[in-house]
Amino acid sequence: MSSDFVRTSGALATDELSLAQFAADVHYYLHLNPRQLPSRYFYDELGSALFEAICRLPWYGITRAESRLLAAHGREVFQALDSLSSIVELGSGSGEKLRTLVRAAGSRRRSLNVHLVDVSPSALELSARTLGPVGDLRIVVHQSTYEAGLADAARETGAAGRTLVLFLGSNIGNFDPPGAEEFVRNIRASLKAGDALLMGADLVKPERDLLLAYDDPLGVTAAFNRNLLVRINRELQGDFDVDRFAHRAVWNALESRIEMHLVARDAQAVHVARAQLDFHIERDEPIWTESSYKYRPRDVSVLLERCGFRVTAQWIDSRDPFALTLVEAV
């Protein structure tokens, strides 16, 4: 049986408003020292497709590790959550992870309200299509930020049954430590006692493996990174010469994070009309586009417990070190 319906809720007000925010962010972050761009803007239609390709690269083991854990332990997740009525996935991507989890539940699965939250309309469309054949799911898509989408979903789920929030992949790694704690506290504030969170976190591994994952030999990650400039040119009337920027990934062991940069191959002037921005960038000057923090298993548990959760279970993939942690709101 196919899913009951796909409904859109809490969509961004207008494309013009979201474009204005994009322009304001580009203006602000490119004036910082060092220059930066927010990683949330990677995910236009092309960026989302490139990220799905990255997830299939042999050097990027995060998705495969998490899929193995979801398939192996999905039934345990549902066993731990009696009277579960709703699932909210923050950053739905292709929908394959949620499909793996739901199918792994087997006979424990029941009819569920599923809320998919993503800023990318193409990702939401793909997720809804992926989950459509699973059956017994009532799907609502929220084209929104994580915080706004979760708040909308929480209002819709109300007090009936328990809610499970999914924050998978290595998305928690895109926040610096204070930001990660603030974000998890915001999730907790949207939940009632007894609700749950299933969070993925990539773990520290050898530097060579990390660099291959973020600077692959095929150049897919480099294209994903440079597409951010392509998007600025297209949507904000910029004139970045994309070929004159190199992709660079660096492992910062002290901060336990991979850093991605776009580095100017030579000095150049840049104009972004809709962001009211003109600046000069020097040769070898970087634009910092993403940080991906890597955790140790105990650090994940401590973060979640500090934010009002109790750890129910933690599973770790030994082939590609990755942790999946299930916690309950207290």
PEKAJO-V536416 format. One record per pair of residues at least 24 apart in sequence whose ideal C-beta (glycine too) atoms are under 8 Angstrom apart, sorted by sequence separation. I is the first residue (numbers start at 1). J is the second residue. D is the distance in Angstrom with one decimal. If there is no record, write none. Layout:
# PEKAJO-V536416
i & j & d
I & J & D
I & J & D
This chain:
# PEKAJO-V536416
i & j & d
77 & 101 & 6.7
92 & 116 & 4.0
112 & 136 & 6.7
113 & 137 & 7.9
114 & 138 & 6.7
116 & 140 & 7.2
118 & 142 & 7.7
119 & 143 & 6.8
222 & 246 & 8.0
244 & 268 & 6.1
262 & 286 & 6.8
263 & 287 & 7.7
301 & 325 & 6.6
87 & 112 & 5.7
89 & 114 & 7.4
92 & 117 & 6.6
93 & 118 & 7.4
111 & 136 & 4.6
112 & 137 & 5.6
113 & 138 & 5.0
114 & 139 & 5.0
115 & 140 & 5.0
116 & 141 & 4.8
117 & 142 & 4.6
118 & 143 & 6.9
119 & 144 & 7.0
165 & 190 & 7.9
222 & 247 & 3.5
261 & 286 & 3.9
262 & 287 & 4.6
300 & 325 & 5.3
74 & 100 & 6.8
84 & 110 & 7.4
86 & 112 & 6.6
87 & 113 & 7.4
88 & 114 & 7.9
89 & 115 & 7.3
91 & 117 & 7.1
92 & 118 & 4.8
110 & 136 & 7.1
111 & 137 & 7.6
112 & 138 & 7.2
114 & 140 & 7.1
115 & 141 & 7.9
116 & 142 & 6.8
118 & 144 & 7.9
119 & 145 & 6.4
165 & 191 & 6.9
221 & 247 & 6.8
261 & 287 & 6.3
297 & 323 & 5.1
70 & 97 & 6.1
74 & 101 & 4.6
78 & 105 & 4.2
85 & 112 & 6.7
86 & 113 & 4.3
87 & 114 & 5.1
88 & 115 & 4.4
89 & 116 & 5.6
90 & 117 & 5.1
91 & 118 & 5.9
109 & 136 & 6.9
111 & 138 & 7.4
113 & 140 & 7.1
115 & 142 & 6.3
117 & 144 & 5.9
172 & 199 & 6.1
241 & 268 & 6.6
261 & 288 & 5.5
262 & 289 & 5.9
74 & 102 & 7.4
77 & 105 & 7.4
84 & 112 & 7.1
85 & 113 & 6.2
86 & 114 & 7.4
87 & 115 & 7.2
89 & 117 & 6.7
163 & 191 & 6.4
172 & 200 & 7.4
173 & 201 & 6.8
219 & 247 & 7.8
221 & 249 & 7.3
260 & 288 & 7.6
261 & 289 & 6.4
295 & 323 & 6.9
67 & 96 & 7.4
71 & 100 & 5.5
74 & 103 & 7.3
75 & 104 & 5.6
79 & 108 & 6.0
86 & 115 & 6.8
88 & 117 & 6.6
94 & 123 & 7.1
98 & 127 & 7.4
102 & 131 & 7.8
117 & 146 & 6.1
163 & 192 & 7.8
171 & 200 & 7.5
172 & 201 & 5.4
173 & 202 & 5.7
259 & 288 & 6.5
260 & 289 & 5.1
67 & 97 & 6.7
70 & 100 & 4.5
74 & 104 & 2.6
75 & 105 & 5.6
78 & 108 & 4.0
93 & 123 & 5.8
165 & 195 & 7.3
167 & 197 & 6.7
168 & 198 & 7.3
170 & 200 & 6.6
240 & 270 & 5.9
260 & 290 & 4.2
66 & 97 & 6.5
70 & 101 & 4.7
73 & 104 & 7.5
74 & 105 & 5.4
75 & 106 & 5.7
78 & 109 & 6.6
92 & 123 & 6.0
95 & 126 & 6.4
99 & 130 & 5.6
103 & 134 & 6.9
118 & 149 & 7.8
164 & 195 & 7.2
165 & 196 & 7.2
166 & 197 & 7.9
167 & 198 & 7.4
168 & 199 & 7.4
169 & 200 & 5.6
170 & 201 & 6.8
239 & 270 & 6.6
259 & 290 & 7.3
260 & 291 & 7.7
72 & 104 & 7.6
92 & 124 & 6.3
94 & 126 & 5.2
95 & 127 & 3.3
99 & 131 & 5.8
102 & 134 & 5.7
117 & 149 & 3.2
162 & 194 & 5.6
163 & 195 & 4.5
164 & 196 & 4.8
165 & 197 & 4.8
166 & 198 & 5.2
167 & 199 & 4.8
168 & 200 & 4.3
170 & 202 & 3.9
215 & 247 & 6.7
238 & 270 & 7.0
239 & 271 & 5.2
258 & 290 & 7.9
259 & 291 & 5.6
260 & 292 & 7.6
67 & 100 & 5.5
71 & 104 & 5.2
75 & 108 & 5.9
93 & 126 & 7.9
94 & 127 & 6.3
95 & 128 & 7.1
98 & 131 & 6.4
117 & 150 & 6.4
159 & 192 & 7.1
162 & 195 & 5.5
163 & 196 & 7.4
164 & 197 & 7.4
165 & 198 & 7.3
167 & 200 & 7.1
215 & 248 & 7.6
229 & 262 & 6.8
238 & 271 & 7.0
239 & 272 & 7.6
258 & 291 & 7.2
63 & 97 & 7.9
70 & 104 & 6.2
93 & 127 & 6.7
95 & 129 & 7.4
96 & 130 & 6.0
115 & 149 & 7.3
162 & 196 & 6.8
164 & 198 & 6.3
215 & 249 & 4.1
228 & 262 & 7.4
238 & 272 & 4.1
257 & 291 & 4.9
258 & 292 & 4.4
92 & 127 & 4.1
95 & 130 & 3.4
99 & 134 & 5.8
102 & 137 & 7.4
214 & 249 & 3.9
225 & 260 & 5.7
237 & 272 & 6.8
238 & 273 & 7.4
257 & 292 & 6.1
94 & 130 & 5.9
95 & 131 & 5.0
117 & 153 & 6.9
147 & 183 & 8.0
150 & 186 & 7.7
154 & 190 & 4.5
226 & 262 & 6.6
236 & 272 & 5.2
237 & 273 & 3.8
257 & 293 & 4.5
258 & 294 & 7.2
115 & 152 & 7.8
146 & 183 & 7.5
150 & 187 & 6.6
154 & 191 & 7.2
225 & 262 & 6.0
236 & 273 & 7.0
237 & 274 & 5.1
238 & 275 & 7.5
256 & 293 & 5.9
257 & 294 & 6.7
89 & 127 & 7.8
115 & 153 & 3.9
211 & 249 & 5.8
236 & 274 & 4.1
248 & 286 & 6.8
255 & 293 & 7.5
256 & 294 & 5.3
147 & 186 & 5.8
151 & 190 & 6.0
221 & 260 & 7.8
235 & 274 & 7.5
236 & 275 & 5.2
256 & 295 & 7.5
150 & 190 & 5.0
211 & 251 & 6.1
232 & 272 & 6.2
52 & 93 & 7.3
115 & 156 & 7.2
210 & 251 & 5.3
51 & 93 & 7.7
52 & 94 & 5.7
115 & 157 & 7.5
245 & 287 & 7.7
113 & 156 & 7.7
232 & 275 & 7.8
113 & 157 & 6.5
207 & 251 & 4.8
214 & 258 & 5.0
48 & 93 & 7.9
213 & 258 & 7.8
207 & 253 & 7.3
214 & 260 & 6.3
211 & 258 & 7.8
210 & 258 & 5.7
92 & 141 & 7.9
204 & 256 & 6.3
91 & 146 & 6.9
90 & 146 & 4.6
90 & 149 & 7.0
90 & 150 & 6.4
88 & 149 & 7.8
228 & 289 & 6.0
88 & 150 & 6.1
225 & 289 & 5.8
88 & 153 & 4.6
101 & 166 & 7.5
225 & 290 & 7.7
88 & 154 & 7.8
86 & 153 & 7.4
98 & 166 & 6.6
88 & 157 & 7.6
97 & 166 & 7.5
86 & 157 & 4.3
97 & 168 & 5.2
48 & 120 & 4.9
85 & 157 & 7.1
97 & 169 & 7.7
47 & 120 & 7.8
49 & 122 & 7.6
48 & 122 & 5.3
43 & 118 & 7.7
45 & 120 & 7.3
48 & 123 & 4.9
85 & 160 & 5.7
86 & 161 & 6.5
88 & 163 & 6.3
90 & 165 & 6.6
43 & 119 & 6.2
44 & 120 & 7.1
45 & 121 & 8.0
85 & 161 & 2.7
86 & 162 & 7.7
87 & 163 & 7.4
88 & 164 & 7.4
89 & 165 & 7.8
90 & 166 & 6.8
91 & 167 & 7.2
93 & 169 & 7.1
43 & 120 & 4.4
45 & 122 & 4.5
84 & 161 & 6.4
85 & 162 & 6.4
86 & 163 & 4.5
87 & 164 & 5.0
88 & 165 & 4.9
89 & 166 & 4.3
90 & 167 & 5.0
91 & 168 & 7.3
48 & 126 & 7.9
83 & 161 & 5.1
84 & 162 & 5.0
85 & 163 & 7.2
86 & 164 & 7.3
87 & 165 & 7.8
88 & 166 & 7.0
91 & 169 & 6.7
214 & 292 & 7.1
40 & 119 & 6.4
83 & 162 & 5.4
84 & 163 & 7.7
87 & 166 & 6.5
89 & 168 & 7.3
43 & 123 & 6.8
82 & 162 & 7.7
84 & 164 & 5.9
91 & 171 & 5.4
81 & 162 & 5.7
90 & 171 & 7.4
81 & 164 & 6.0
173 & 257 & 7.4
210 & 294 & 7.2
77 & 164 & 7.5
205 & 294 & 7.3
202 & 292 & 7.2
204 & 294 & 4.5
203 & 294 & 6.1
204 & 295 & 7.1
202 & 294 & 5.5
203 & 295 & 5.8
204 & 296 & 6.0
202 & 295 & 7.0
203 & 296 & 6.6
201 & 295 & 4.5
203 & 297 & 6.8
101 & 198 & 8.0
201 & 300 & 4.8
199 & 300 & 7.2
66 & 168 & 6.1
66 & 169 & 6.8
40 & 145 & 7.9
199 & 304 & 7.0
9 & 115 & 7.9
63 & 169 & 7.2
12 & 119 & 7.8
62 & 169 & 6.4
197 & 304 & 7.3
62 & 170 & 5.4
3 & 114 & 7.9
197 & 309 & 6.3
180 & 293 & 7.4
203 & 316 & 7.4
81 & 196 & 5.7
176 & 291 & 6.8
205 & 320 & 7.7
80 & 196 & 7.5
174 & 290 & 6.8
177 & 293 & 7.3
196 & 312 & 7.3
205 & 321 & 5.1
174 & 291 & 6.7
176 & 293 & 7.1
204 & 321 & 7.3
173 & 291 & 7.6
174 & 292 & 6.3
175 & 293 & 7.3
203 & 321 & 3.9
173 & 292 & 4.4
174 & 293 & 7.7
184 & 303 & 6.3
188 & 307 & 5.3
202 & 321 & 7.7
203 & 322 & 5.9
173 & 293 & 4.3
184 & 304 & 6.4
187 & 307 & 7.7
188 & 308 & 4.2
202 & 322 & 5.7
203 & 323 & 5.8
77 & 198 & 6.3
172 & 293 & 7.7
173 & 294 & 6.5
188 & 309 & 6.5
201 & 322 & 7.3
6 & 128 & 4.7
170 & 292 & 6.0
173 & 295 & 7.3
181 & 303 & 6.4
185 & 307 & 4.8
200 & 322 & 6.8
201 & 323 & 5.0
172 & 295 & 7.8
180 & 303 & 6.4
184 & 307 & 4.2
185 & 308 & 7.0
200 & 323 & 7.2
200 & 324 & 5.5
201 & 325 & 7.0
3 & 128 & 7.9
181 & 306 & 6.8
184 & 309 & 7.8
199 & 324 & 7.5
200 & 325 & 7.9
6 & 132 & 7.6
181 & 307 & 6.3
198 & 324 & 6.8
199 & 325 & 5.3
198 & 325 & 7.3
3 & 131 & 6.1
198 & 326 & 5.2
199 & 327 & 7.4
3 & 132 & 5.2
197 & 326 & 7.6
198 & 327 & 8.0
2 & 132 & 5.3
196 & 326 & 6.4
197 & 327 & 5.2
2 & 133 & 6.1
3 & 134 & 6.7
9 & 140 & 5.1
11 & 142 & 7.2
12 & 143 & 5.5
196 & 327 & 6.6
3 & 135 & 6.6
7 & 139 & 7.2
8 & 140 & 7.5
9 & 141 & 7.3
10 & 142 & 4.4
11 & 143 & 4.4
12 & 144 & 6.4
196 & 328 & 5.1
197 & 329 & 7.3
2 & 135 & 6.2
3 & 136 & 7.6
4 & 137 & 7.1
5 & 138 & 6.3
6 & 139 & 4.7
7 & 140 & 4.9
8 & 141 & 5.3
9 & 142 & 5.6
10 & 143 & 7.5
11 & 144 & 6.9
195 & 328 & 7.4
196 & 329 & 6.9
1 & 135 & 4.0
3 & 137 & 4.3
4 & 138 & 4.6
5 & 139 & 6.9
6 & 140 & 7.6
7 & 141 & 7.3
8 & 142 & 7.7
10 & 144 & 5.0
66 & 200 & 5.2
194 & 328 & 6.6
195 & 329 & 4.7
1 & 136 & 6.6
3 & 138 & 6.8
4 & 139 & 7.8
6 & 141 & 6.4
8 & 143 & 7.1
39 & 174 & 5.7
194 & 329 & 6.5
3 & 139 & 5.2
193 & 329 & 5.5
192 & 329 & 6.8
193 & 330 & 6.2
10 & 148 & 6.4
62 & 200 & 7.9
191 & 329 & 4.5
10 & 149 & 6.0
62 & 202 & 5.5
188 & 329 & 5.9
10 & 152 & 3.6
9 & 152 & 5.8
10 & 153 & 7.9
9 & 156 & 6.9
59 & 209 & 7.8
62 & 213 & 7.4
61 & 213 & 7.1
59 & 212 & 4.1
60 & 213 & 4.7
59 & 213 & 5.3
57 & 213 & 7.9
60 & 216 & 7.0
168 & 324 & 8.0
59 & 216 & 5.0
59 & 217 & 7.5
57 & 216 & 5.2
57 & 218 & 6.9
54 & 216 & 7.4
57 & 220 & 6.2
54 & 220 & 5.4
53 & 220 & 5.3
54 & 221 & 5.8
50 & 220 & 6.3
54 & 224 & 6.2
50 & 223 & 5.8
51 & 224 & 6.1
50 & 224 & 4.2
47 & 224 & 6.3
50 & 227 & 6.2
47 & 227 & 5.1
46 & 227 & 5.6
47 & 228 & 7.4
42 & 224 & 6.6
42 & 225 & 7.9
44 & 227 & 7.4
46 & 230 & 7.4
47 & 231 & 7.0
42 & 227 & 7.1
46 & 231 & 7.8
42 & 228 & 5.8
41 & 228 & 6.1
44 & 231 & 5.1
41 & 231 & 6.5
37 & 228 & 5.8
44 & 235 & 7.9
26 & 232 & 6.1
26 & 236 & 6.2
22 & 235 & 6.6
23 & 236 & 5.5
22 & 236 & 6.6
19 & 235 & 6.3
19 & 236 & 7.7
37 & 262 & 8.0
80 & 312 & 5.4
80 & 313 & 6.9
76 & 313 & 6.6
73 & 313 & 7.5
30 & 272 & 7.8
73 & 315 & 5.1
72 & 315 & 7.3
27 & 272 & 7.7
30 & 275 & 7.8
26 & 272 & 6.2
31 & 277 & 8.0
35 & 281 & 7.3
69 & 315 & 5.0
80 & 326 & 6.4
30 & 277 & 6.2
42 & 289 & 7.7
69 & 316 & 8.0
27 & 275 & 4.3
31 & 279 & 7.6
42 & 290 & 7.5
69 & 317 & 5.5
23 & 272 & 7.8
26 & 275 & 4.4
27 & 276 & 6.2
30 & 279 & 6.4
68 & 317 & 5.7
77 & 326 & 6.0
27 & 277 & 5.1
35 & 285 & 7.2
37 & 287 & 5.9
39 & 289 & 6.1
23 & 274 & 4.8
24 & 275 & 7.5
26 & 277 & 6.6
34 & 285 & 8.0
35 & 286 & 7.3
36 & 287 & 6.7
37 & 288 & 7.5
39 & 290 & 4.2
66 & 317 & 7.5
68 & 319 & 7.5
73 & 324 & 7.0
23 & 275 & 4.3
34 & 286 & 6.2
35 & 287 & 4.7
36 & 288 & 4.5
37 & 289 & 5.1
39 & 291 & 7.9
65 & 317 & 3.9
23 & 276 & 7.7
34 & 287 & 7.6
35 & 288 & 7.0
36 & 289 & 7.3
69 & 322 & 7.1
34 & 288 & 5.5
65 & 319 & 6.6
70 & 324 & 7.1
19 & 274 & 7.3
65 & 320 & 3.9
69 & 324 & 4.4
64 & 320 & 6.5
65 & 321 & 7.6
66 & 322 & 5.9
30 & 287 & 7.3
65 & 322 & 3.8
61 & 319 & 7.3
62 & 320 & 6.9
66 & 324 & 6.4
61 & 320 & 3.1
62 & 322 & 6.1
61 & 322 & 7.5
